[in-house]
Amino acid sequence: MEKVKKIGALVPGFVLALVIAAAAKFLEGLLPIHLIGASVIALFIGMIINHFRKPGEVFASGLKFTSKSILKFAIILLGASLNIKIILEVGKLSLCVMVFTLFTCFGIGHFVGKALKINWKLSNLISAGTGICGGSAIAAIAPVIDADDTDIAYAMSATFLFDMVMIVLFPIMGQAMGLSDMAYGLWAGTAVNDTSSVVAAGYAFSEAAGDFATMVKLTRTLSIIPTVIVFALINARIKRKEAAANGVSVSEKSSFGITRIFPWFILGFIALAIINSVGLIPGAMSSAMKEISKFLMIAALAAIGLNTGFKDMKKSGAAPMLHGFIISALVVIVAIAVEYFMGIV
């Protein structure tokens, strides 16, 4: 009976998040050009609702469940859409560019974050969103480093705003530089953040460029795995230091074990990616799981928005947005520079 009550308490918040997710998908479908993804729409709908009327206690546990547990489940399902073998084929060409762009995001991003006095969690969420795959990377790394909902919302906003500019400017810059379809696709696939933005910028140049940009983007998505593991190690180390500073005994510190280094949902994500890569998941089922994953991720971001007020984000000031702009601009420059040195352009 107690379990039924607990489950019942989750329903209102979960349903509210699903309704907002459905509305966001509907609004996304009304756009003549795919300029903004449903996940960002859902995040802002939630924040607008929070601004005018903060959700009451009846929704609290369900929204927390959706923003934490459902988000992790969505990440697991995302693995079913990845084919490691195909991605590695494209990766032979894009790997070098990706190494330099990821180093730019996390290496230079670390010092930019320090200079702007941004907390390390928000700084690295912005870097992850810029360097890997926008909202999906932010969503995957956030629970590993115990990021606040406000940090997640700010990181999403920072990467989203730059993406909107890039969708318009990338095709213009590509034409001005006389890039081939492959060179442009590689550039857009490694420098534009969110998947929907990569697709929009890629196909605005040409169909061939759009196809190649999408495949390169999938290669970038695979880098979520090592990135999450690295951040899990960093977070575990920080927690051990905090525990030692607070005089916590060795037995209590043992909780920072293997489950903290390799979070269960990332193990599930890797397992499904491997299963799909060896052909054990039918194509139709893989597509369905990807769609479910995307919808649940949209619902999770709606829940995060409902728990985040514009006032909370104002406290961080303009520094996170400036951080996102600097890193995104550097990635654009580094990506095309590496292509020139490789002789692709």
Contacts in CASP RR format, 6 or more apart in sequence:
PFRMAT RR
TARGET T0000
AUTHOR 0000-0000-0000
METHOD contacts of the structure
MODEL  1
MEKVKKIGALVPGFVLALVIAAAAKFLEGLLPIHLIGASVIALFIGMIIN
HFRKPGEVFASGLKFTSKSILKFAIILLGASLNIKIILEVGKLSLCVMVF
TLFTCFGIGHFVGKALKINWKLSNLISAGTGICGGSAIAAIAPVIDADDT
DIAYAMSATFLFDMVMIVLFPIMGQAMGLSDMAYGLWAGTAVNDTSSVVA
AGYAFSEAAGDFATMVKLTRTLSIIPTVIVFALINARIKRKEAAANGVSV
SEKSSFGITRIFPWFILGFIALAIINSVGLIPGAMSSAMKEISKFLMIAA
LAAIGLNTGFKDMKKSGAAPMLHGFIISALVVIVAIAVEYFMGIV
9 61 0 8 1.000
9 62 0 8 1.000
10 61 0 8 1.000
10 62 0 8 1.000
10 65 0 8 1.000
11 62 0 8 1.000
12 58 0 8 1.000
12 59 0 8 1.000
12 62 0 8 1.000
13 55 0 8 1.000
13 58 0 8 1.000
13 59 0 8 1.000
13 60 0 8 1.000
13 61 0 8 1.000
13 62 0 8 1.000
13 63 0 8 1.000
13 65 0 8 1.000
13 66 0 8 1.000
13 303 0 8 1.000
14 62 0 8 1.000
14 63 0 8 1.000
14 65 0 8 1.000
14 66 0 8 1.000
14 70 0 8 1.000
14 299 0 8 1.000
16 55 0 8 1.000
16 59 0 8 1.000
16 63 0 8 1.000
16 302 0 8 1.000
16 306 0 8 1.000
17 62 0 8 1.000
17 63 0 8 1.000
17 66 0 8 1.000
17 67 0 8 1.000
17 70 0 8 1.000
17 299 0 8 1.000
17 300 0 8 1.000
17 302 0 8 1.000
17 303 0 8 1.000
17 306 0 8 1.000
18 299 0 8 1.000
20 42 0 8 1.000
20 45 0 8 1.000
20 46 0 8 1.000
20 49 0 8 1.000
20 299 0 8 1.000
20 302 0 8 1.000
20 306 0 8 1.000
21 38 0 8 1.000
21 42 0 8 1.000
21 295 0 8 1.000
21 296 0 8 1.000
21 298 0 8 1.000
21 299 0 8 1.000
21 302 0 8 1.000
23 42 0 8 1.000
23 45 0 8 1.000
24 37 0 8 1.000
24 38 0 8 1.000
24 39 0 8 1.000
24 41 0 8 1.000
24 42 0 8 1.000
24 45 0 8 1.000
24 298 0 8 1.000
24 302 0 8 1.000
25 38 0 8 1.000
25 295 0 8 1.000
25 298 0 8 1.000
27 38 0 8 1.000
27 41 0 8 1.000
28 34 0 8 1.000
28 36 0 8 1.000
28 37 0 8 1.000
28 38 0 8 1.000
28 41 0 8 1.000
33 200 0 8 1.000
34 196 0 8 1.000
34 199 0 8 1.000
34 200 0 8 1.000
35 164 0 8 1.000
35 167 0 8 1.000
35 200 0 8 1.000
36 160 0 8 1.000
36 164 0 8 1.000
36 196 0 8 1.000
37 194 0 8 1.000
37 196 0 8 1.000
38 294 0 8 1.000
38 298 0 8 1.000
39 135 0 8 1.000
39 156 0 8 1.000
39 294 0 8 1.000
39 297 0 8 1.000
39 298 0 8 1.000
39 301 0 8 1.000
40 156 0 8 1.000
40 160 0 8 1.000
40 194 0 8 1.000
40 301 0 8 1.000
42 298 0 8 1.000
42 299 0 8 1.000
42 301 0 8 1.000
42 302 0 8 1.000
42 305 0 8 1.000
43 153 0 8 1.000
43 156 0 8 1.000
43 157 0 8 1.000
43 301 0 8 1.000
43 302 0 8 1.000
43 304 0 8 1.000
43 305 0 8 1.000
44 305 0 8 1.000
45 302 0 8 1.000
45 305 0 8 1.000
46 302 0 8 1.000
46 305 0 8 1.000
46 306 0 8 1.000
46 308 0 8 1.000
47 153 0 8 1.000
47 305 0 8 1.000
47 306 0 8 1.000
47 308 0 8 1.000
47 309 0 8 1.000
47 310 0 8 1.000
49 55 0 8 1.000
49 306 0 8 1.000
50 305 0 8 1.000
50 306 0 8 1.000
50 307 0 8 1.000
50 308 0 8 1.000
50 309 0 8 1.000
50 310 0 8 1.000
51 309 0 8 1.000
51 310 0 8 1.000
55 63 0 8 1.000
55 306 0 8 1.000
55 307 0 8 1.000
59 306 0 8 1.000
62 303 0 8 1.000
63 303 0 8 1.000
63 306 0 8 1.000
63 307 0 8 1.000
64 303 0 8 1.000
64 307 0 8 1.000
66 299 0 8 1.000
66 300 0 8 1.000
66 302 0 8 1.000
66 303 0 8 1.000
67 149 0 8 1.000
67 300 0 8 1.000
67 303 0 8 1.000
67 304 0 8 1.000
67 307 0 8 1.000
68 143 0 8 1.000
70 296 0 8 1.000
70 299 0 8 1.000
70 300 0 8 1.000
70 303 0 8 1.000
71 139 0 8 1.000
71 142 0 8 1.000
71 143 0 8 1.000
71 296 0 8 1.000
71 297 0 8 1.000
71 300 0 8 1.000
72 143 0 8 1.000
72 263 0 8 1.000
72 264 0 8 1.000
72 265 0 8 1.000
73 265 0 8 1.000
73 296 0 8 1.000
74 139 0 8 1.000
74 292 0 8 1.000
74 293 0 8 1.000
74 294 0 8 1.000
74 296 0 8 1.000
74 297 0 8 1.000
74 300 0 8 1.000
75 136 0 8 1.000
75 139 0 8 1.000
75 140 0 8 1.000
75 265 0 8 1.000
75 266 0 8 1.000
75 269 0 8 1.000
75 293 0 8 1.000
75 297 0 8 1.000
76 265 0 8 1.000
76 268 0 8 1.000
76 269 0 8 1.000
76 272 0 8 1.000
76 293 0 8 1.000
77 272 0 8 1.000
77 289 0 8 1.000
77 290 0 8 1.000
77 292 0 8 1.000
77 293 0 8 1.000
77 296 0 8 1.000
78 136 0 8 1.000
78 269 0 8 1.000
78 272 0 8 1.000
78 290 0 8 1.000
78 293 0 8 1.000
78 294 0 8 1.000
78 297 0 8 1.000
79 268 0 8 1.000
79 269 0 8 1.000
79 270 0 8 1.000
79 272 0 8 1.000
79 273 0 8 1.000
79 276 0 8 1.000
79 289 0 8 1.000
79 293 0 8 1.000
80 272 0 8 1.000
80 273 0 8 1.000
80 275 0 8 1.000
80 276 0 8 1.000
80 281 0 8 1.000
80 285 0 8 1.000
80 286 0 8 1.000
80 289 0 8 1.000
80 290 0 8 1.000
80 293 0 8 1.000
81 276 0 8 1.000
81 286 0 8 1.000
81 287 0 8 1.000
81 289 0 8 1.000
81 290 0 8 1.000
81 293 0 8 1.000
82 218 0 8 1.000
82 221 0 8 1.000
82 222 0 8 1.000
82 272 0 8 1.000
82 273 0 8 1.000
82 276 0 8 1.000
82 277 0 8 1.000
83 276 0 8 1.000
83 277 0 8 1.000
84 222 0 8 1.000
84 273 0 8 1.000
84 274 0 8 1.000
84 277 0 8 1.000
85 277 0 8 1.000
86 215 0 8 1.000
86 218 0 8 1.000
87 215 0 8 1.000
87 218 0 8 1.000
87 219 0 8 1.000
87 221 0 8 1.000
87 222 0 8 1.000
88 219 0 8 1.000
90 212 0 8 1.000
90 215 0 8 1.000
90 216 0 8 1.000
90 218 0 8 1.000
90 219 0 8 1.000
91 98 0 8 1.000
91 216 0 8 1.000
91 219 0 8 1.000
93 186 0 8 1.000
93 344 0 8 1.000
94 186 0 8 1.000
94 189 0 8 1.000
94 190 0 8 1.000
94 216 0 8 1.000
94 219 0 8 1.000
94 220 0 8 1.000
95 219 0 8 1.000
96 338 0 8 1.000
96 342 0 8 1.000
97 186 0 8 1.000
97 190 0 8 1.000
97 335 0 8 1.000
97 338 0 8 1.000
97 339 0 8 1.000
97 342 0 8 1.000
98 190 0 8 1.000
98 219 0 8 1.000
98 220 0 8 1.000
98 223 0 8 1.000
100 334 0 8 1.000
100 335 0 8 1.000
100 338 0 8 1.000
101 131 0 8 1.000
101 190 0 8 1.000
101 191 0 8 1.000
101 331 0 8 1.000
101 334 0 8 1.000
101 335 0 8 1.000
101 338 0 8 1.000
102 131 0 8 1.000
102 132 0 8 1.000
102 223 0 8 1.000
102 227 0 8 1.000
104 327 0 8 1.000
104 330 0 8 1.000
104 331 0 8 1.000
104 334 0 8 1.000
105 127 0 8 1.000
105 128 0 8 1.000
105 129 0 8 1.000
105 130 0 8 1.000
105 131 0 8 1.000
105 327 0 8 1.000
105 331 0 8 1.000
106 124 0 8 1.000
106 127 0 8 1.000
106 128 0 8 1.000
107 127 0 8 1.000
108 327 0 8 1.000
108 330 0 8 1.000
109 123 0 8 1.000
109 127 0 8 1.000
109 323 0 8 1.000
109 326 0 8 1.000
109 327 0 8 1.000
110 123 0 8 1.000
110 124 0 8 1.000
110 127 0 8 1.000
112 123 0 8 1.000
112 323 0 8 1.000
112 326 0 8 1.000
112 327 0 8 1.000
113 123 0 8 1.000
113 319 0 8 1.000
113 323 0 8 1.000
114 123 0 8 1.000
116 319 0 8 1.000
116 320 0 8 1.000
116 322 0 8 1.000
116 323 0 8 1.000
117 319 0 8 1.000
118 316 0 8 1.000
118 319 0 8 1.000
118 320 0 8 1.000
118 323 0 8 1.000
119 151 0 8 1.000
121 145 0 8 1.000
121 146 0 8 1.000
121 147 0 8 1.000
121 148 0 8 1.000
121 151 0 8 1.000
122 147 0 8 1.000
122 151 0 8 1.000
122 154 0 8 1.000
122 155 0 8 1.000
122 316 0 8 1.000
122 320 0 8 1.000
123 323 0 8 1.000
124 141 0 8 1.000
124 145 0 8 1.000
124 231 0 8 1.000
125 138 0 8 1.000
125 141 0 8 1.000
125 142 0 8 1.000
125 145 0 8 1.000
125 147 0 8 1.000
125 151 0 8 1.000
125 152 0 8 1.000
125 155 0 8 1.000
126 154 0 8 1.000
126 155 0 8 1.000
126 158 0 8 1.000
126 159 0 8 1.000
126 320 0 8 1.000
126 323 0 8 1.000
126 324 0 8 1.000
126 327 0 8 1.000
127 327 0 8 1.000
128 134 0 8 1.000
128 137 0 8 1.000
128 138 0 8 1.000
128 141 0 8 1.000
128 155 0 8 1.000
128 227 0 8 1.000
129 135 0 8 1.000
129 137 0 8 1.000
129 138 0 8 1.000
129 155 0 8 1.000
129 159 0 8 1.000
129 193 0 8 1.000
130 159 0 8 1.000
130 162 0 8 1.000
130 193 0 8 1.000
130 324 0 8 1.000
130 327 0 8 1.000
130 328 0 8 1.000
130 331 0 8 1.000
131 137 0 8 1.000
131 193 0 8 1.000
131 220 0 8 1.000
131 327 0 8 1.000
131 331 0 8 1.000
132 220 0 8 1.000
132 221 0 8 1.000
132 223 0 8 1.000
132 224 0 8 1.000
132 227 0 8 1.000
133 193 0 8 1.000
133 194 0 8 1.000
133 195 0 8 1.000
133 217 0 8 1.000
133 220 0 8 1.000
133 221 0 8 1.000
133 224 0 8 1.000
134 156 0 8 1.000
134 159 0 8 1.000
134 163 0 8 1.000
134 193 0 8 1.000
134 194 0 8 1.000
134 195 0 8 1.000
135 156 0 8 1.000
135 159 0 8 1.000
135 193 0 8 1.000
135 194 0 8 1.000
135 301 0 8 1.000
136 195 0 8 1.000
136 221 0 8 1.000
136 224 0 8 1.000
136 297 0 8 1.000
137 224 0 8 1.000
137 227 0 8 1.000
138 152 0 8 1.000
138 155 0 8 1.000
138 156 0 8 1.000
138 159 0 8 1.000
139 152 0 8 1.000
139 297 0 8 1.000
139 300 0 8 1.000
139 301 0 8 1.000
140 224 0 8 1.000
140 228 0 8 1.000
140 266 0 8 1.000
140 269 0 8 1.000
141 147 0 8 1.000
141 224 0 8 1.000
141 227 0 8 1.000
141 228 0 8 1.000
141 231 0 8 1.000
142 151 0 8 1.000
142 152 0 8 1.000
143 263 0 8 1.000
143 265 0 8 1.000
144 228 0 8 1.000
144 231 0 8 1.000
144 232 0 8 1.000
144 235 0 8 1.000
144 263 0 8 1.000
144 266 0 8 1.000
145 231 0 8 1.000
145 232 0 8 1.000
145 234 0 8 1.000
145 235 0 8 1.000
146 235 0 8 1.000
149 304 0 8 1.000
149 305 0 8 1.000
149 307 0 8 1.000
149 308 0 8 1.000
150 308 0 8 1.000
150 309 0 8 1.000
150 312 0 8 1.000
150 313 0 8 1.000
150 315 0 8 1.000
150 316 0 8 1.000
152 304 0 8 1.000
152 308 0 8 1.000
153 304 0 8 1.000
153 305 0 8 1.000
153 308 0 8 1.000
153 309 0 8 1.000
153 312 0 8 1.000
153 313 0 8 1.000
154 313 0 8 1.000
154 316 0 8 1.000
154 320 0 8 1.000
155 320 0 8 1.000
156 301 0 8 1.000
157 313 0 8 1.000
157 321 0 8 1.000
158 320 0 8 1.000
158 321 0 8 1.000
158 323 0 8 1.000
158 324 0 8 1.000
158 325 0 8 1.000
159 193 0 8 1.000
159 194 0 8 1.000
159 324 0 8 1.000
159 328 0 8 1.000
160 193 0 8 1.000
160 194 0 8 1.000
161 321 0 8 1.000
162 193 0 8 1.000
162 324 0 8 1.000
162 325 0 8 1.000
162 328 0 8 1.000
162 329 0 8 1.000
163 192 0 8 1.000
163 193 0 8 1.000
163 194 0 8 1.000
163 197 0 8 1.000
164 197 0 8 1.000
166 191 0 8 1.000
166 192 0 8 1.000
166 193 0 8 1.000
166 197 0 8 1.000
166 201 0 8 1.000
166 328 0 8 1.000
166 332 0 8 1.000
167 192 0 8 1.000
167 197 0 8 1.000
167 200 0 8 1.000
167 201 0 8 1.000
167 204 0 8 1.000
170 187 0 8 1.000
170 188 0 8 1.000
170 191 0 8 1.000
170 192 0 8 1.000
170 201 0 8 1.000
170 202 0 8 1.000
170 204 0 8 1.000
170 205 0 8 1.000
171 201 0 8 1.000
171 202 0 8 1.000
171 204 0 8 1.000
171 205 0 8 1.000
174 184 0 8 1.000
174 187 0 8 1.000
174 205 0 8 1.000
175 205 0 8 1.000
177 336 0 8 1.000
177 345 0 8 1.000
179 187 0 8 1.000
179 345 0 8 1.000
180 345 0 8 1.000
181 205 0 8 1.000
181 206 0 8 1.000
181 208 0 8 1.000
181 209 0 8 1.000
181 212 0 8 1.000
182 208 0 8 1.000
182 209 0 8 1.000
182 212 0 8 1.000
182 344 0 8 1.000
183 339 0 8 1.000
183 344 0 8 1.000
183 345 0 8 1.000
184 202 0 8 1.000
184 205 0 8 1.000
184 206 0 8 1.000
184 209 0 8 1.000
184 213 0 8 1.000
185 202 0 8 1.000
185 205 0 8 1.000
185 209 0 8 1.000
185 210 0 8 1.000
185 212 0 8 1.000
185 213 0 8 1.000
185 216 0 8 1.000
186 212 0 8 1.000
186 213 0 8 1.000
186 216 0 8 1.000
186 335 0 8 1.000
186 339 0 8 1.000
186 344 0 8 1.000
187 335 0 8 1.000
187 336 0 8 1.000
187 339 0 8 1.000
188 198 0 8 1.000
188 201 0 8 1.000
188 202 0 8 1.000
188 205 0 8 1.000
188 209 0 8 1.000
188 210 0 8 1.000
188 213 0 8 1.000
188 216 0 8 1.000
189 198 0 8 1.000
189 202 0 8 1.000
189 213 0 8 1.000
189 214 0 8 1.000
189 216 0 8 1.000
189 217 0 8 1.000
189 220 0 8 1.000
190 216 0 8 1.000
190 220 0 8 1.000
190 331 0 8 1.000
190 335 0 8 1.000
191 331 0 8 1.000
191 332 0 8 1.000
191 335 0 8 1.000
191 336 0 8 1.000
192 198 0 8 1.000
192 201 0 8 1.000
192 213 0 8 1.000
193 328 0 8 1.000
195 214 0 8 1.000
195 217 0 8 1.000
195 221 0 8 1.000
198 213 0 8 1.000
198 214 0 8 1.000
198 217 0 8 1.000
199 210 0 8 1.000
199 213 0 8 1.000
199 214 0 8 1.000
199 217 0 8 1.000
201 213 0 8 1.000
202 209 0 8 1.000
202 210 0 8 1.000
202 213 0 8 1.000
202 214 0 8 1.000
203 209 0 8 1.000
203 210 0 8 1.000
222 273 0 8 1.000
224 269 0 8 1.000
225 266 0 8 1.000
225 269 0 8 1.000
225 270 0 8 1.000
228 263 0 8 1.000
228 266 0 8 1.000
229 261 0 8 1.000
229 262 0 8 1.000
229 266 0 8 1.000
232 260 0 8 1.000
232 261 0 8 1.000
232 262 0 8 1.000
232 263 0 8 1.000
232 266 0 8 1.000
233 261 0 8 1.000
235 260 0 8 1.000
236 256 0 8 1.000
236 257 0 8 1.000
236 260 0 8 1.000
236 261 0 8 1.000
239 256 0 8 1.000
239 260 0 8 1.000
240 253 0 8 1.000
240 256 0 8 1.000
243 252 0 8 1.000
243 253 0 8 1.000
243 256 0 8 1.000
244 253 0 8 1.000
272 281 0 8 1.000
272 289 0 8 1.000
275 281 0 8 1.000
276 286 0 8 1.000
281 289 0 8 1.000
336 345 0 8 1.000
339 345 0 8 1.000
END
